[in-house]
Amino acid sequence: MTFPDHLVALVEAGLVLHAPHGEPGLSEAMRYPLEAGGKRLRPTLLLAVVDALGGRVADAVPAAVALEWVHTFSLVHDDLPALDDDALRRGRPTTHVRYGDDVAVLVGDALLNGAYGLVLHQLRCPASRRALVLGALVDGVSAMIAGQHRDVRPPAAPDEAWLKEMCARKTGALLRAAVAMAVALVGPAPSWEAAYLAVADELGVGFQIVDDVLDATGSDAVLGKPAGSDADHGKTTYVTVLGLARARALAAESAARASALVAALPGRPEALAAIVARVYTRDR
């Protein structure tokens, strides 16, 4: 199963083409986290679904870039002292360490607002479709923020059901948005839409379980961020609540469900299948 590196390359090219510009200093600070690399999972997933549904991948690049801007906004704010207080991201100092807390807050704000602007002004499609794409992005951001609130204000005794709901929002929301934005662009049959969204929902929870396991078992050098930070910061995760063995078992179960859902998809989901496989086998 070949990973769709050509789609990642399209995302990277789009990030360069649509790089932030304007206010001196702020634009540079916005580019800093965008240029740090990363998996580009969410925008690549969006393009893979467009491809699977028979849409024009090149036309979807601005939407993919917008989604990566939103994801980067969430990371910049997550790393702030008020939230996760992390000093390392993707192998280099986090935005607030490099530019200060005040500028990092503004960077996140500007990336979020700029993402909406990319969809409105750069996405070439009928206005009705553009509105649907923007709506899918807005819904994803709203759910992600709600999930973050759950993360910072957990109950006294969180259980597995609470963890699943929190992760479905905090992490899964933007993965679902990737698929929902692609669907909005292409406009497949309702049955196809439901099938692809089911994959996104499974992937959203599975991704976070794997992330929690990697945080507990990986190294700083491989992860590109401090390993073990979840436990150090008292975070509520699958590992800290349920234990490493149970988290690994749940990751394996999610991988099996996701694989079965992908195998049943209509269209041409080869690239999507490779992305799903990578999520469950990655080391960072």
N, C-alpha and C positions, 0 to 999 in steps of 0.2 A: 504494500500500500504506500504510494508515493505522496509525501506531504506537498501541498500546493505552494511551493516557494515562489512561484510566479505571481500568486495573489499577494503574498507578503511584499514582493517587490513593487507591486502596484500601490500598496498602502504606503510604503516608504517614499515612493516618488510623489504620491499625493501629499504627504506631509511636507515635503520640500516645496512643492508647487504652492501649497496653501499655508506656508509658514507665517506665523504672526508678524505683523508689521504695523507701524504707526507710532505710538507714544515711545520715545527713546527711553531706554532703561527697562520699561515694562515689557516691551516686545522681546528684548533679549532674555529677560527672566522667564517669559512664557516659553521661549524656545528651549531653555535649559532642560526641563524635564521631558519635553517632547523628543529631544535629540539624544536622550539617554539610552535609547533602544527599548528592549522589552520584547515580549512574545507577540505583540500586535494581534492577540487572539480575537478580540471582539471585532475589529474591522475586517480581519481576514475571514472570520465566520460570516459576516454580512456578505462579503463578496462571493464566498463559496455557496451560500444559499441562493443568491441571485443567479449564479451559474447553474446550480442544480435545477432551478425553476425555468431556465431557458431565457433569462433576461440578458441585457447588455451590461457586462461587468464594468466596462470603462465608464459608463454613465453613472455608476453607483459609487465611484471613488470619493466624491465630495461627502456623501453620506457616511462612508467608512471613516474618513478623516474626522468628521464631526464626532463620531462615536469615540474615536481614540482621544480626541480633545476632552470629552466628558470623562472618560476613564482616567486620564491624566489629572484632570481637576480633582477627582476624588482621591487620588493618591497624594497629591500635594497637600490637601487638607487633612487626610488621614495621618500624615507624618508629623503634623504640627504638635507642639507640646501639649495642647489642650486635648488631643485625642490619643494617638499612639506614641507620640514623642520618639520617633525614630530618626536617627542621624544618618542612616545609610539606605540608599535606594538604588537598585540596579548598579551596584558596585561603586557608587560615588556619593558625595554628600547630598543630602536631601535639599530641596529648594529653600526651606526656611533656614537651614544651616548656611547655605551659600549666600542668600540675599537678605535674611532676616524674616522674622515672623510676619511683620507688617506687609512686606512685599509678597510673601508667599500667599497670604490671604487674598491679596489683589490678583495674583497670578491665577489662583483657582477661580475666582469670580470671572476674570476675563476669559479664561478658557471655556467656562460653561456658557457664558453669553456669546462668545465667538462661535461656539459649536452651533447654536441656533442660527446664527447669521450665515454660517456655511450652508446649511440646509436651505435657508430662505433665498440666498443670493447666488449660490454656486451650483446647486443641483438643477440639472437641465431635464425637466419632465413637466407634464401638465400640472397646472396649479392644484388641481384636485388631488393628484398623487403626492405632490410636495407637502400638502397639508396633512395627509395621512402619515407620511414619513416623519414629519415634525411631531405629530401627535404621539407616534410610537416612541420617539426619543424622549419627549416630555414625560410620558407615562413611566418610562424606564428610570429616568432621573428621580421622579417622585418616589417610586418604590425603593430605589437604592437609598435615598436619604432616610426613608422610614426604617429601612433595615439597619442603617447606621445608628439611628436613635435607639433601636432595640439593643444593639451591640453595646452602647455606652450606658444603657440603663437596663441591665438584665434582671430577671426576677431572682429572688433569694435562692431558689432551688430549680434551676433550669433543667428541663428533661429533653429527651431526644426529639419529641414533637416540636418543642419550642426552638431547638437548634435548627431543625429543618426549615421552619417558617422564617427564622431570622436569616439563614443563609440564602433561601430562595429570594429574599428581597435584597439583602446587602450585596451579595455576589451575583445571584442569578438574574437580577433585574436587567443588567446591561447585556447579558448573554441573550436573554429573551428579547431585549430591544434590538439586538443585531438581527435576529431572525424576523422580528415583526417589521423592522424597517425594510428589510429585503422583500418581504411579502408585500408591503405597501407599494414598493416600487414596481413590482412585476404584476401583481394582481392575479394569483393563481386561483383555482377552484377552492371553495371553502374546505373541502375535505383534505386537500393538500396543505392548506394553511394550518389546520389543526394538527396534522401529522408532523409538520416541521416544528411547530411550537412545542409539541410534546417532547421532542428531542432537546430543545433549548431548556425546558424546565428541568429535565433530568440532568442535563449537563451543568446547570447552574448550581445545584446542590452537590453534585459529584466533584466539581472543580474545587469547591471550598473544603470538602472533606480531604481531598488530596493535599490541598494547601496546608491544612492543619497538620497532617501527618508529616509533610516535608519540613514544616517549621520545627517540629519536635525531633526530627531525625537527620536533617540536612546540616550543611556547614555554611558559614558566612561566605566563603569563597565561591561556592556553587550557587547559593541562593541569590547572592548579590545584595543581601540585606542581613541584619543580625538574626542568626538562627536562635531558636528558643525564646524569641521576644514575646510570644503569646503567654507563656508561663511566667516570664519575668514581670510582665505588666498585669498579670491577673486576668487575662482575657478569657472569655467564655467561648470555648471551641469544642469540637468533637473530641479532641484528645484530652483537654483539661477536664471535661465533664464525664466522658464515657470511657476514657482510657485508650491507649494506643492500639491494643489488639482489637477492640470493638470498632474503632475508627477505620482501621485497615480492612476489617470485614465489610463494613458499610461501603467503603470505596470500591471493593471488588463487586459487591452486589449492584451498585450503581453502574459500574462499567458494563456489567452483563446486560442490564436493562437498556442502557444507552445503545449498546451494540445491536440489540434486537430491534429497537425502534428505528435505527438507521437502516438496517437491512430491509425493513418493510417500507421504506420511503418510496414514493413515486418520483419520477424525474431522473436527474443524473447526479446523484449525491456522492460521487466518488471523492471529490475534494473534501466535502463535509465529513465523510467517514474517516478520512485521514486525520482531520482536525480532532474529531472526537477521540480517536485512538491515542493521539498525542497527549490530550488532556490527562488521561489516566495513566500514562507511562512516563511522564516527564520527571525531571529531577530538580526542577526549579519553578 
